[in-house]
């Protein structure tokens, strides 16, 4: 009996020691990964490789360094990256170094990448968008505040990015910035020559997609937006504003002379849409009442 107890105690002791060893190793393994947003010290540089499933994936290593805002490591290692190969196979990586650099909001990091002369029109494999498209589309609280991306947009445009490139939905950066509410971006793109008449695959212009903002409407109209243009469904900017319950936009468009009696492909006008949505958007219904009978 005594021997059995001694053996049991020894077994328990071994099991406990084994547990401590495993726990310690797990702690060391977990510590191999730098915390997001924390710049690692020089001796931790090799840890960037731990993020990558394929050790020789230099794109992944560079993206990890960008993620950690490690300027020194990036400058040293980016020279090993063959951008010609990266540009030939843009669909292999969800984000290329150029897109990751743009999304970092760090101008110095973007300049380091731009020095390597990457393809400015290269797209990610998730949404098929370029670096400039991403920062025109991206909105808080998902990433940085939008103001952080304006200097990035200026750098990319100065580098020669194509303002008329379109995403999979046919939208240019002007259409994206108009829809996602960035007057500063939209005005900048127009000043740099963006096409105010550009349309997406549904035939929608920047004016049709514009968010509920008087300032955005004023900017687009100042640059020559066609106020009564119609999309593939025959809808005008006013009709889409009314149907989308965008009071400021609808009011502003009427002030610029938008016609509320233009019929869409279903024979309905902005006035008809206002009446149909009276319960949901009473203010817009009231706004369009005065126009009834003038059509």
QUIMO-V110323 format. One record per residue. N is the residue number from 0. PHI is phi in whole degrees, -180 to 180 (999 if undefined). BURIAL is I if it has 9 or more other C-alpha atoms within 8 Angstrom, else O. Layout:
BEGIN
n phi burial
N PHI BURIAL
N PHI BURIAL
END
This chain:
BEGIN
n phi burial
0 999 O
1 -65 O
2 -61 O
3 -64 O
4 -65 O
5 -63 O
6 -64 O
7 -65 O
8 -65 O
9 -65 O
10 -63 O
11 -63 O
12 -64 O
13 -63 O
14 -63 O
15 -67 O
16 -64 O
17 -63 O
18 -61 O
19 -64 O
20 -64 O
21 -62 O
22 -62 O
23 -66 O
24 -64 O
25 -63 O
26 -64 O
27 -67 O
28 -63 O
29 -63 O
30 -72 O
31 -66 O
32 -96 I
33 -65 I
34 -72 O
35 -54 O
36 82 O
37 -104 O
38 -76 O
39 -76 I
40 -77 O
41 -51 O
42 -72 O
43 -96 O
44 -54 I
45 -62 O
46 -66 I
47 -58 I
48 -68 I
49 -66 I
50 -75 I
51 -104 I
52 -66 O
53 -108 O
54 -53 O
55 -83 O
56 -75 I
57 -69 I
58 -61 I
59 -64 I
60 -64 I
61 -64 I
62 -61 I
63 -66 I
64 -65 I
65 -63 I
66 -58 I
67 -95 I
68 55 I
69 -93 I
70 -62 I
71 -63 O
72 -64 I
73 -62 I
74 -61 I
75 -74 O
76 -95 I
77 -68 I
78 -67 O
79 -83 O
80 -90 O
81 -86 O
82 -68 I
83 -64 O
84 -70 O
85 -61 I
86 -72 I
87 -75 O
88 -125 O
89 -67 I
90 -88 O
91 -70 O
92 -112 I
93 -60 O
94 -127 I
95 -86 I
96 -56 I
97 -65 I
98 -67 I
99 -63 I
100 -64 I
101 -64 I
102 -70 I
103 -69 I
104 75 I
105 -103 I
106 -63 I
107 -63 O
108 -63 I
109 -61 I
110 -65 O
111 -61 I
112 -70 I
113 -64 I
114 -60 O
115 -85 O
116 56 O
117 -74 I
118 -71 O
119 -68 I
120 -100 I
121 -64 I
122 -120 I
123 -79 I
124 -91 I
125 -89 O
126 -120 O
127 67 I
128 -117 I
129 -82 I
130 -60 I
131 -68 I
132 -63 I
133 -61 I
134 -78 I
135 -82 I
136 -93 I
137 -65 I
138 -139 I
139 -63 O
140 -94 O
141 -68 O
142 -142 O
143 -75 I
144 -64 I
145 -60 I
146 -57 O
147 -67 I
148 -93 I
149 -64 I
150 -61 O
151 -66 I
152 -61 I
153 -64 O
154 -64 I
155 -68 I
156 -66 I
157 -63 O
158 -76 O
159 106 O
160 -63 I
161 -80 O
162 -73 I
163 -101 I
164 -63 I
165 -121 I
166 -84 I
167 -67 O
168 -94 O
169 85 I
170 -92 I
171 -89 I
172 -65 I
173 -66 I
174 -64 I
175 -65 I
176 -66 I
177 -69 I
178 -72 I
179 -96 I
180 79 I
181 -126 I
182 -62 I
183 -61 O
184 -66 I
185 -60 I
186 -64 I
187 -62 O
188 -63 I
189 -67 I
190 -64 O
191 -90 O
192 102 O
193 -61 I
194 -76 O
195 -66 I
196 -94 O
197 -58 I
198 -130 I
199 -88 I
200 -66 O
201 -94 O
202 79 I
203 -90 I
204 -95 I
205 -61 I
206 -65 I
207 -69 I
208 -84 I
209 -52 I
210 -74 I
211 -77 I
212 -141 I
213 -65 I
214 -63 O
215 -63 I
216 -63 I
217 -62 O
218 -64 I
219 -65 I
220 -68 I
221 -63 O
222 -96 O
223 92 O
224 -62 I
225 -80 O
226 -69 I
227 -109 I
228 -62 O
229 -121 I
230 -87 I
231 -62 O
232 -97 O
233 81 I
234 -83 I
235 -93 I
236 -61 I
237 -66 I
238 -61 I
239 -68 I
240 -66 I
241 -65 I
242 -65 I
243 -90 O
244 61 I
245 -102 I
246 -64 I
247 -61 I
248 -66 I
249 -61 I
250 -63 I
251 -65 I
252 -64 I
253 -63 I
254 -65 O
255 -87 O
256 98 O
257 -62 I
258 -90 O
259 -86 I
260 -105 O
261 -77 I
262 -88 I
263 -87 I
264 -65 O
265 -98 O
266 80 O
267 -104 I
268 -104 I
269 -62 I
270 -64 I
271 -63 O
272 -65 I
273 -66 I
274 -67 O
275 -66 O
276 -106 I
277 -58 I
278 -70 O
279 -79 O
280 -130 I
281 -60 I
282 -67 O
283 -70 I
284 -60 I
285 -67 O
286 -61 O
287 -87 I
288 -58 O
289 -64 O
290 -92 I
291 -66 O
292 94 O
293 -91 O
294 -79 O
END
